[in-house]
Amino acid sequence: MERIINDFKPITLAEMKSVKLMNRTDTKFVTTLPMLKKLLEMARGDYYAQEIDGERNMLYDTTYFDTRDFDMYAEHQHGHTNRQKLRFRTYVSSHLQFMEIKTKNNHGRTKKKRIEVDDMELADSKKREFIASHLHFDADTLIPHMHNHFHRVTLVNFAKTERLTIDTALHFHNMQTGVDKDMGPLVIVELKRDGLVYSPVLNMLRQLRIHPHGFSKYCMGAAMTNDRLPVNNFKTKLIDINRILNLNTL
């Protein structure tokens, strides 16, 4: 896969400033590494690959917080509008860490607010003010639940109207149960664009029969590593994930 990624034209962080998409529509797709290689071969003529200090397949490290009663998990499982997630994400290559709050509204748009931080302690005033301004849960109710790490390739279409993130080598660690789950060859592809602008990759995904498939890293990771959590509305997705992983032809 590294060889294919290196064949893409590079794009720098500075050149990507116009593609932040902080208020966007997200569409996720789930597949495996063999099918990803086919997708990358098809996409080389339409996309740049983000490059930082010569690196294109970058390590991300994320910790999700939730209430002690898993209220954010429950909101997502029941499909509530204006549901939220709170996470600390470390961009390992650039040594940057952000506290991020994601809100998905009833129009299907995702809004992300973030601030740069040095740690994950919720006691300091900067983080508490940020939570009070953007999250509908009190900081005192929040604890770390789920940690994950993965590698991400970010592609940008030549028109610079969308980003395509490709996550591989995904690993979960539940901070409450101590259970780990390695997702092996699973690949999460996410198309992030401002509205319904033309996307070159959508036709490629259709040709490869890779269909939209919701996958919340927090919720799926929690469901797989904590057998005390209800999974009723996630059962179909969990079955689909196992099916994809068991199909060697993908």
C-alpha positions as CSV (number, residue, x, y, z in Angstrom):
1,M,0.0,0.0,0.0
2,E,2.8,2.4,0.8
3,R,4.1,2.2,-2.8
4,I,0.6,3.2,-4.2
5,I,0.3,6.1,-1.7
6,N,3.7,7.4,-2.7
7,D,2.5,7.6,-6.3
8,F,0.0,10.3,-5.5
9,K,0.9,14.0,-6.0
10,P,1.6,15.5,-2.6
11,I,-0.3,18.3,-0.8
12,T,1.0,20.2,2.2
13,L,-0.9,21.3,5.3
14,A,-0.6,24.9,4.2
15,E,-2.1,24.0,0.8
16,M,-5.0,22.2,2.6
17,K,-6.1,25.3,4.6
18,S,-9.0,25.8,2.2
19,V,-10.2,22.2,2.8
20,K,-10.8,22.3,6.6
21,L,-14.5,21.4,6.3
22,M,-15.3,22.1,10.0
23,N,-19.0,22.2,9.0
24,R,-19.5,19.3,6.7
25,T,-21.3,16.1,5.6
26,D,-19.6,12.9,6.4
27,T,-20.1,9.5,4.7
28,K,-18.3,6.4,5.9
29,F,-17.5,3.2,4.1
30,V,-16.1,0.0,5.6
31,T,-13.9,-2.4,3.6
32,T,-10.6,-4.3,4.0
33,L,-7.0,-3.8,2.8
34,P,-7.1,-5.8,-0.5
35,M,-10.1,-3.7,-1.7
36,L,-8.4,-0.5,-0.5
37,K,-5.5,-1.2,-2.8
38,K,-7.8,-1.3,-5.7
39,L,-9.5,1.9,-4.7
40,L,-6.1,3.7,-4.4
41,E,-5.0,2.5,-7.8
42,M,-8.2,4.0,-9.3
43,A,-8.0,7.3,-7.3
44,R,-4.4,8.3,-8.2
45,G,-5.5,10.5,-11.1
46,D,-7.9,12.6,-9.1
47,Y,-6.4,13.1,-5.7
48,Y,-3.5,14.5,-3.8
49,A,-2.1,12.8,-0.7
50,Q,-1.3,14.9,2.4
51,E,2.3,14.8,3.2
52,I,4.0,16.1,6.4
53,D,7.8,15.9,6.7
54,G,7.9,13.2,4.0
55,E,5.2,11.1,5.7
56,R,1.9,10.2,4.2
57,N,0.5,7.3,6.4
58,M,0.4,9.0,9.8
59,L,-0.3,7.6,13.3
60,Y,-3.3,9.0,15.2
61,D,-3.9,8.5,18.9
62,T,-7.4,9.2,20.3
63,T,-9.1,9.0,23.7
64,Y,-12.9,9.4,24.0
65,F,-14.6,10.7,27.1
66,D,-18.2,10.0,28.1
67,T,-20.3,10.3,31.3
68,R,-20.1,7.5,33.8
69,D,-23.5,6.3,32.5
70,F,-22.4,6.3,28.9
71,D,-24.8,9.0,27.9
72,M,-23.0,9.9,24.6
73,Y,-22.9,6.3,23.7
74,A,-26.6,6.0,24.4
75,E,-27.4,9.1,22.3
76,H,-25.6,7.6,19.3
77,Q,-27.2,4.2,19.7
78,H,-30.7,5.7,19.8
79,G,-30.0,8.0,16.8
80,H,-30.6,11.2,18.7
81,T,-30.2,14.4,16.7
82,N,-27.5,16.9,17.9
83,R,-25.6,14.0,19.4
84,Q,-22.1,14.7,20.6
85,K,-18.6,13.2,21.2
86,L,-15.7,14.5,23.2
87,R,-12.3,13.3,22.3
88,F,-8.6,14.1,22.7
89,R,-6.7,13.5,19.5
90,T,-2.9,13.4,19.2
91,Y,-1.4,13.8,15.7
92,V,1.7,11.9,16.5
93,S,3.8,13.0,13.5
94,S,3.3,16.7,14.2
95,H,3.3,16.3,18.1
96,L,0.0,18.2,18.3
97,Q,-2.9,17.4,20.6
98,F,-6.4,18.8,20.4
99,M,-9.5,18.6,22.5
100,E,-12.4,18.1,20.1
101,I,-16.2,18.2,20.4
102,K,-18.1,16.9,17.4
103,T,-21.9,17.6,17.1
104,K,-24.1,15.9,14.4
105,N,-27.2,17.9,13.9
106,N,-30.6,16.9,12.6
107,H,-29.6,17.8,9.0
108,G,-26.9,15.3,9.0
109,R,-24.1,17.9,9.1
110,T,-21.1,17.5,11.5
111,K,-19.7,20.5,13.3
112,K,-16.4,20.2,15.0
113,K,-15.0,22.6,17.6
114,R,-11.4,22.1,18.9
115,I,-8.7,23.7,20.9
116,E,-5.0,22.8,21.2
117,V,-4.1,21.3,24.6
118,D,-1.1,19.8,26.4
119,D,-2.8,17.0,28.3
120,M,-6.2,15.4,29.0
121,E,-6.9,16.8,32.5
122,L,-10.3,18.4,32.7
123,A,-9.5,20.4,35.7
124,D,-8.0,23.5,34.1
125,S,-10.2,26.5,33.3
126,K,-9.4,26.5,29.5
127,K,-10.9,23.1,29.0
128,R,-13.8,23.6,31.3
129,E,-14.8,26.8,29.6
130,F,-14.6,25.1,26.2
131,I,-16.8,22.2,27.5
132,A,-19.3,24.6,29.0
133,S,-19.5,26.5,25.7
134,H,-19.9,23.6,23.3
135,L,-20.9,20.4,25.1
136,H,-24.3,19.6,26.7
137,F,-22.7,17.6,29.5
138,D,-20.9,18.9,32.6
139,A,-17.2,18.4,32.8
140,D,-17.5,16.9,36.3
141,T,-19.5,13.9,34.9
142,L,-16.9,12.9,32.3
143,I,-14.3,10.2,32.4
144,P,-12.0,8.5,29.8
145,H,-13.6,5.4,28.3
146,M,-12.1,4.4,25.0
147,H,-8.6,4.7,23.5
148,N,-7.7,3.9,20.0
149,H,-4.8,4.3,17.6
150,F,-4.7,3.9,13.8
151,H,-2.8,5.0,10.7
152,R,-4.5,7.6,8.4
153,V,-3.9,8.6,4.8
154,T,-5.7,11.8,3.8
155,L,-6.5,12.4,0.2
156,V,-7.7,15.7,-1.3
157,N,-9.5,16.0,-4.6
158,F,-7.8,18.3,-7.2
159,A,-10.7,20.8,-6.9
160,K,-10.0,20.9,-3.1
161,T,-13.7,20.6,-2.2
162,E,-13.4,17.3,-0.2
163,R,-11.1,15.2,1.9
164,L,-11.0,11.4,2.0
165,T,-9.5,9.9,5.1
166,I,-8.5,6.2,5.1
167,D,-7.9,4.6,8.4
168,T,-6.0,1.3,8.8
169,A,-4.4,-0.8,11.6
170,L,-7.2,0.2,14.0
171,H,-6.8,-1.0,17.6
172,F,-9.1,-0.4,20.5
173,H,-8.4,-0.4,24.2
174,N,-11.3,0.0,26.7
175,M,-10.0,2.1,29.6
176,Q,-12.8,0.9,31.9
177,T,-12.7,-2.9,31.2
178,G,-9.1,-3.3,30.1
179,V,-10.2,-5.2,27.1
180,D,-8.3,-4.8,23.8
181,K,-9.6,-5.4,20.2
182,D,-7.4,-5.4,17.1
183,M,-9.4,-4.8,13.9
184,G,-6.9,-6.5,11.7
185,P,-7.5,-5.8,7.9
186,L,-10.5,-3.6,8.5
187,V,-10.4,-0.2,6.7
188,I,-12.6,2.8,7.5
189,V,-12.9,5.3,4.6
190,E,-14.6,8.6,5.3
191,L,-15.7,11.1,2.7
192,K,-15.8,14.7,4.1
193,R,-17.2,17.4,1.9
194,D,-19.0,20.7,2.1
195,G,-22.5,19.8,1.0
196,L,-23.2,17.7,-2.0
197,V,-20.3,18.8,-4.3
198,Y,-19.2,16.4,-7.0
199,S,-17.0,13.7,-5.6
200,P,-14.7,11.6,-7.9
201,V,-14.4,8.8,-5.5
202,L,-18.1,8.0,-5.2
203,N,-18.2,6.4,-8.6
204,M,-15.1,4.4,-7.8
205,L,-16.6,3.1,-4.6
206,R,-19.7,2.1,-6.4
207,Q,-17.7,0.2,-9.0
208,L,-16.0,-1.7,-6.2
209,R,-19.3,-2.3,-4.5
210,I,-18.1,-0.6,-1.3
211,H,-21.3,0.9,0.1
212,P,-21.9,3.5,2.8
213,H,-21.7,2.0,6.3
214,G,-21.8,3.9,9.5
215,F,-18.9,3.3,11.9
216,S,-18.3,5.3,15.0
217,K,-14.9,4.4,16.4
218,Y,-16.1,5.3,19.9
219,C,-19.3,3.4,19.8
220,M,-18.1,0.3,17.9
221,G,-15.0,0.1,20.0
222,A,-17.1,0.4,23.2
223,A,-19.6,-2.2,22.0
224,M,-16.8,-4.7,21.2
225,T,-14.9,-4.3,24.4
226,N,-17.6,-3.9,27.1
227,D,-20.1,-6.7,27.3
228,R,-22.2,-4.8,29.8
229,L,-23.2,-2.2,27.2
230,P,-26.5,-2.6,25.3
231,V,-25.9,-3.1,21.6
232,N,-29.4,-3.6,20.3
233,N,-29.3,-0.8,17.6
234,F,-25.7,-1.7,16.7
235,K,-26.2,-5.4,16.1
236,T,-26.6,-5.1,12.4
237,K,-23.4,-3.1,12.1
238,L,-21.4,-5.5,14.3
239,I,-22.6,-8.4,12.2
240,D,-21.7,-6.6,9.0
241,I,-18.2,-5.8,10.3
242,N,-17.6,-9.5,11.2
243,R,-18.9,-10.5,7.7
244,I,-16.6,-8.1,6.0
245,L,-13.6,-9.3,8.0
246,N,-14.4,-13.0,7.2
247,L,-14.7,-12.4,3.5
248,N,-11.2,-13.1,2.2
249,T,-12.1,-11.9,-1.3
250,L,-12.6,-8.3,0.0
